[in-house]
Amino acid sequence: MADVNPVKDFIAGGFGGVCLVFAGHPLDTIKVRLQTQPTPPPGQAPKFAGAWDCARQTVVKEGVRGLYKGMAAPIVGVSPMFAVCFFGFGLGKKLQAGEKTNAELSYIQLWNAGMLAGVFTTVIMAPGERIKCLLQIQADAGSKKYAGPVDCAKQLYREGGIRSVYRGTALTLMRDVPASGMYFMSYEILQRKLTPEGKTRKDMSVGRTLFAGGMAGVFNWMVAIAPDTLKSRFQTAPAGKYKGVGDVLGHMLKEEGPQALFKGIAPIMVRAFPANAACFLGYELCMKFLNWLAPGW
């Protein structure tokens, strides 16, 4: 197992994360708007009939740029977040391998290392997710409270201090810790299975890397979708509406039923494959370049 290099992880992870955001943000916007749309009165249809209708209404009202609302926040946070994420995963593997640097870790050990990465990223992820969600839904609500991500962060801090900025951190942990375990474990398993016999993962084709990364994203969201819906509701609700995670869940189940936990699953799954394929391809290509540029660094 190669030594963890935080500088290379930062650069490659950041590049992979930027690739992910550009590839997947439009469908993320649709997901958030579906998850946070108001419950319609009895006998009335919901505002959006589905993912396609949400995309159509967004483009008609706001243009294509509407699909990229709130992208600045994840772009700003994505480089350090993915650097920490990939560093956390590498560190988790190294800690479990101990002195056996060339040992192949078990699936459970890969899951554990991935969960450590999820803990590491939450500090950066939680405020970025809150700002992103608020910006994504404000245009749809017909009012413009925030001028941009910086203005949003300032207003949140003025309204409730650092606790307001980090609102939803527990839910972000509930989503990212198990989901990150699945994310990295499934990617590593697929990399092993898809590596040609007698070759190493350095010899993996672009197509196989894209497939492994894309499927890792799909498996990640199979675990993350329900807590992500709860997180979006909690982070975009007016202050004081919900007392905590249990209160959000109780309201959703009572008013909309268990299917409400899976709102936005269509755009999530459509987005998951290309976005995460782009992320892992960007990461692997950047790491190859860095290893060629500075093999002993």
C-alpha positions as CSV (number, residue, x, y, z in Angstrom):
1,M,0.0,0.0,0.0
2,A,1.4,3.4,-1.0
3,D,2.2,5.9,1.7
4,V,-0.5,8.6,2.2
5,N,0.6,11.9,0.6
6,P,-1.7,14.7,1.7
7,V,-0.4,17.1,-0.9
8,K,-1.1,14.8,-3.8
9,D,-4.4,13.7,-2.2
10,F,-5.4,17.4,-1.9
11,I,-4.6,18.2,-5.6
12,A,-6.0,15.0,-7.1
13,G,-9.1,14.9,-4.8
14,G,-9.8,18.5,-5.4
15,F,-9.6,18.0,-9.2
16,G,-11.9,15.0,-9.0
17,G,-14.4,16.9,-6.8
18,V,-14.5,19.8,-9.3
19,C,-15.2,17.3,-12.1
20,L,-18.0,15.8,-10.0
21,V,-19.7,19.2,-9.3
22,F,-19.7,20.3,-12.9
23,A,-21.0,17.0,-14.1
24,G,-23.7,16.6,-11.4
25,H,-24.9,19.9,-10.1
26,P,-27.9,20.4,-12.4
27,L,-29.5,17.2,-11.3
28,D,-28.6,18.0,-7.7
29,T,-30.6,21.2,-8.0
30,I,-33.6,19.2,-9.3
31,K,-33.2,16.8,-6.4
32,V,-33.2,19.5,-3.7
33,R,-36.3,21.2,-5.3
34,L,-38.2,18.0,-5.4
35,Q,-37.3,17.2,-1.8
36,T,-38.2,20.6,-0.4
37,Q,-41.4,21.4,-2.5
38,P,-44.4,22.2,-0.2
39,T,-46.9,19.6,0.5
40,P,-50.0,20.3,-1.7
41,P,-53.4,20.9,-0.1
42,P,-55.8,17.9,-0.3
43,G,-57.1,17.4,-3.9
44,Q,-54.4,19.5,-5.5
45,A,-51.4,18.2,-7.5
46,P,-47.8,18.9,-6.3
47,K,-45.9,21.7,-7.8
48,F,-43.7,19.3,-9.7
49,A,-45.0,16.2,-11.4
50,G,-41.5,14.6,-11.3
51,A,-37.8,15.2,-12.1
52,W,-38.4,16.0,-15.8
53,D,-41.2,18.5,-14.9
54,C,-39.0,20.2,-12.3
55,A,-36.2,20.5,-14.9
56,R,-38.6,21.9,-17.5
57,Q,-40.1,24.5,-15.1
58,T,-36.6,25.6,-13.9
59,V,-35.3,26.1,-17.4
60,V,-38.5,28.0,-18.5
61,K,-38.5,30.3,-15.5
62,E,-34.8,30.8,-14.9
63,G,-32.9,29.5,-18.0
64,V,-30.2,26.9,-18.0
65,R,-28.3,28.9,-15.4
66,G,-31.1,28.1,-12.9
67,L,-29.9,24.5,-12.9
68,Y,-26.5,25.7,-11.7
69,K,-27.9,27.8,-8.8
70,G,-25.8,27.4,-5.6
71,M,-22.9,25.8,-7.4
72,A,-20.4,28.3,-6.1
73,A,-20.6,27.0,-2.5
74,P,-19.8,23.3,-3.4
75,I,-17.1,24.5,-5.8
76,V,-15.4,26.6,-3.1
77,G,-15.6,23.7,-0.6
78,V,-15.1,20.8,-2.9
79,S,-11.3,21.0,-3.2
80,P,-10.5,20.8,0.5
81,M,-13.4,18.5,1.1
82,F,-12.3,15.9,-1.4
83,A,-8.7,16.4,-0.3
84,V,-9.7,15.6,3.3
85,C,-12.0,12.8,2.0
86,F,-9.4,10.9,0.0
87,F,-6.8,11.6,2.7
88,G,-9.1,10.2,5.3
89,F,-9.7,7.1,3.3
90,G,-6.0,6.6,2.7
91,L,-5.3,7.2,6.4
92,G,-8.0,4.7,7.4
93,K,-6.5,2.0,5.2
94,K,-3.0,2.7,6.5
95,L,-4.1,2.6,10.1
96,Q,-5.8,-0.8,9.6
97,A,-2.9,-2.3,7.5
98,G,-0.4,-1.4,10.2
99,E,3.1,-2.6,9.3
100,K,1.8,-4.8,6.5
101,T,2.0,-2.1,3.8
102,N,1.3,-4.5,0.9
103,A,-1.6,-6.3,2.6
104,E,-5.0,-6.4,0.8
105,L,-7.6,-5.1,3.1
106,S,-10.9,-6.9,3.7
107,Y,-14.2,-5.5,2.6
108,I,-15.1,-4.5,6.2
109,Q,-11.7,-2.7,6.6
110,L,-12.4,-0.8,3.4
111,W,-15.9,0.1,4.7
112,N,-14.3,1.3,8.0
113,A,-11.7,3.4,6.1
114,G,-14.5,5.0,4.0
115,M,-16.5,5.8,7.1
116,L,-13.5,7.7,8.6
117,A,-13.4,9.7,5.4
118,G,-17.1,10.6,6.0
119,V,-16.3,11.9,9.5
120,F,-13.4,14.0,8.2
121,T,-15.5,15.7,5.4
122,T,-18.5,16.7,7.5
123,V,-16.8,19.8,9.0
124,I,-16.5,21.2,5.5
125,M,-19.6,19.6,4.0
126,A,-22.2,20.7,6.6
127,P,-22.1,24.5,6.1
128,G,-21.6,24.2,2.3
129,E,-24.6,21.9,2.0
130,R,-26.8,24.3,4.0
131,I,-25.8,27.3,1.9
132,K,-26.2,25.3,-1.3
133,C,-29.7,24.1,-0.4
134,L,-30.9,27.6,0.6
135,L,-29.7,29.1,-2.7
136,Q,-31.2,26.3,-4.7
137,I,-34.7,26.7,-3.3
138,Q,-34.9,30.5,-3.0
139,A,-35.5,31.2,-6.8
140,D,-38.1,28.5,-6.8
141,A,-39.8,30.2,-3.8
142,G,-40.2,33.4,-5.8
143,S,-38.1,35.6,-3.5
144,K,-34.4,36.4,-3.4
145,K,-33.2,36.6,0.2
146,Y,-29.5,35.8,-0.5
147,A,-27.3,37.5,-3.1
148,G,-24.9,34.6,-3.2
149,P,-23.1,32.0,-1.1
150,V,-21.0,34.6,0.8
151,D,-24.0,36.7,1.5
152,C,-26.0,33.6,2.6
153,A,-23.2,32.6,5.0
154,K,-23.1,36.2,6.5
155,Q,-26.9,36.3,7.0
156,L,-26.9,32.9,8.6
157,Y,-24.2,33.9,11.0
158,R,-25.9,37.1,11.9
159,E,-29.2,35.3,12.5
160,G,-27.9,32.5,14.7
161,G,-24.2,32.5,14.9
162,I,-22.0,29.5,14.0
163,R,-24.7,27.1,15.1
164,S,-26.9,28.4,12.3
165,V,-24.2,28.0,9.7
166,Y,-23.6,24.4,10.9
167,R,-27.3,23.5,11.2
168,G,-27.9,20.0,10.1
169,T,-24.4,18.7,11.0
170,A,-25.7,15.6,12.8
171,L,-27.8,14.7,9.7
172,T,-24.9,15.3,7.5
173,L,-22.9,12.8,9.6
174,M,-25.8,10.3,9.5
175,R,-25.7,10.6,5.7
176,D,-22.0,10.8,5.0
177,V,-20.5,8.3,7.4
178,P,-22.2,5.1,6.2
179,A,-22.5,6.4,2.6
180,S,-18.8,7.1,2.4
181,G,-18.1,3.6,3.7
182,M,-20.2,2.2,0.9
183,Y,-18.7,4.6,-1.6
184,F,-15.1,3.7,-1.2
185,M,-15.6,0.0,-0.4
186,S,-17.6,-0.5,-3.6
187,Y,-15.1,1.4,-5.7
188,E,-12.2,-0.6,-4.4
189,I,-14.0,-3.9,-4.8
190,L,-14.9,-3.0,-8.4
191,Q,-11.3,-1.9,-9.1
192,R,-10.1,-5.3,-7.9
193,K,-12.7,-7.2,-9.9
194,L,-12.1,-5.2,-13.1
195,T,-8.3,-5.2,-13.1
196,P,-7.1,-7.5,-15.8
197,E,-5.3,-10.7,-14.6
198,G,-1.6,-10.1,-14.2
199,K,-2.0,-6.4,-14.2
200,T,-2.3,-3.7,-11.5
201,R,-4.9,-0.9,-11.1
202,K,-2.5,1.4,-12.8
203,D,-3.3,-0.5,-16.0
204,M,-7.0,0.0,-15.7
205,S,-8.7,1.5,-18.9
206,V,-10.6,4.7,-18.8
207,G,-13.8,2.9,-19.4
208,R,-13.4,0.5,-16.5
209,T,-12.4,3.4,-14.2
210,L,-15.5,5.3,-15.3
211,F,-17.7,2.3,-14.6
212,A,-16.2,1.6,-11.2
213,G,-16.6,5.3,-10.2
214,G,-20.1,5.6,-11.5
215,M,-21.3,2.4,-9.7
216,A,-19.7,3.6,-6.5
217,G,-21.7,6.7,-6.7
218,V,-24.9,4.7,-7.3
219,F,-24.2,2.5,-4.2
220,N,-23.3,5.5,-2.2
221,W,-26.7,7.1,-2.8
222,M,-28.6,3.9,-2.2
223,V,-27.4,4.3,1.4
224,A,-27.6,8.2,1.6
225,I,-31.0,9.0,0.0
226,A,-33.2,8.8,3.1
227,P,-30.9,10.8,5.5
228,D,-30.2,13.3,2.7
229,T,-33.9,14.0,2.3
230,L,-34.2,14.6,6.1
231,K,-31.1,16.9,5.9
232,S,-32.5,19.0,3.1
233,R,-35.8,19.5,4.9
234,F,-34.1,20.4,8.2
235,Q,-31.6,22.8,6.7
236,T,-34.1,24.7,4.6
237,A,-36.9,24.9,7.1
238,P,-37.5,28.2,9.1
239,A,-35.7,28.3,12.4
240,G,-37.6,26.6,15.1
241,K,-39.9,24.5,12.9
242,Y,-38.3,21.3,13.8
243,K,-36.8,20.3,17.2
244,G,-34.5,17.7,15.7
245,V,-34.0,14.7,13.5
246,G,-36.8,12.7,15.0
247,D,-39.2,15.7,14.6
248,V,-38.4,16.0,10.9
249,L,-38.9,12.3,10.4
250,G,-42.2,12.3,12.3
251,H,-43.6,15.2,10.4
252,M,-42.7,13.6,7.0
253,L,-44.1,10.2,7.8
254,K,-47.3,11.6,9.2
255,E,-48.0,14.1,6.4
256,E,-46.5,12.4,3.3
257,G,-45.8,8.7,4.2
258,P,-42.5,6.8,4.0
259,Q,-42.2,7.5,0.3
260,A,-41.3,11.1,1.1
261,L,-37.9,9.9,2.3
262,F,-37.1,8.9,-1.3
263,K,-38.2,12.1,-3.0
264,G,-35.7,13.1,-5.7
265,I,-34.4,9.6,-6.1
266,A,-34.7,9.7,-9.9
267,P,-32.4,12.7,-10.5
268,I,-30.1,11.4,-7.8
269,M,-29.6,8.1,-9.5
270,V,-29.3,9.7,-13.0
271,R,-26.7,12.1,-11.6
272,A,-24.8,9.6,-9.4
273,F,-23.3,7.6,-12.2
274,P,-21.8,10.3,-14.5
275,A,-20.9,12.7,-11.6
276,N,-18.9,10.1,-9.7
277,A,-17.5,8.5,-12.8
278,A,-16.1,12.0,-13.6
279,C,-14.8,12.3,-10.0
280,F,-12.9,9.1,-9.8
281,L,-11.6,9.5,-13.4
282,G,-10.3,13.0,-12.5
283,Y,-8.8,11.7,-9.3
284,E,-7.0,8.8,-10.9
285,L,-5.7,10.8,-13.9
286,C,-4.5,13.5,-11.7
287,M,-2.7,11.1,-9.4
288,K,-1.1,9.4,-12.4
289,F,0.1,12.8,-13.6
290,L,1.5,13.8,-10.2
291,N,3.2,10.4,-9.8
292,W,4.8,10.9,-13.2
293,L,5.7,14.5,-12.4
294,A,7.1,13.8,-9.0
295,P,7.6,10.1,-8.4
296,G,9.6,10.5,-5.3
297,W,7.5,13.3,-3.7
